[in-house]
Amino acid sequence: MPQTPIRIALSGALGRMGRQMADAVQGDARLALAARFHRPGIVGEGLVSRDEALAMAEIVIDFTTPAASADLARLCAERGGPALVIGSTGFDAAELAVIADAAKTVPIVRSGSFSLGLNMLVGLVERAARALDPNDWDVEIVEAHHR
């Protein structure tokens, strides 16, 4: 029996990662792109308000700013959902605390990188680091973002 696709809303839908996520969601039969939203006040051209998007989704995928992500986490918790996947980076301690508090109420996943290549590289570096004597080597991963 076929499963009903999971309804996804994209926050930051007009950004680079938002557009890539839209393509990925639309290319997966297990998922349905229920809504796209961007900054407050920006609607039209396939975009809806944040409140409309949250009402239509089971999961929100967020690629915005740290402040917007923390606010979205707080709002999802206040509403009792939807679940939230955060791909933003650069959070300060207060924003992380808001997200941690919201995660007590709704499922939240926060990941700084959705790149398969980067995640594979991190795993390889961890394996290589275990093979090196820590008294003789310092291992560091330096992350750089696109502009």
HELIX and SHEET records of a PDB file:
HELIX    1   1 ARG A   16  GLN A   26  1                                  11    
HELIX    2   2 ARG A   50  MET A   56  1                                   7    
HELIX    3   3 PRO A   66  ARG A   79  1                                  14    
HELIX    4   4 ALA A   93  ALA A  102  1                                  10    
HELIX    5   5 LEU A  116  ALA A  131  1                                  16    
SHEET    1   A 5 LEU A  31  PHE A  37  0                                        
SHEET    2   A 5 ILE A   6  SER A  11  1                                        
SHEET    3   A 5 ILE A  59  ASP A  62  1                                        
SHEET    4   A 5 ALA A  83  ILE A  86  1                                        
SHEET    5   A 5 ILE A 108  ARG A 110  1                                        
END                                                                             
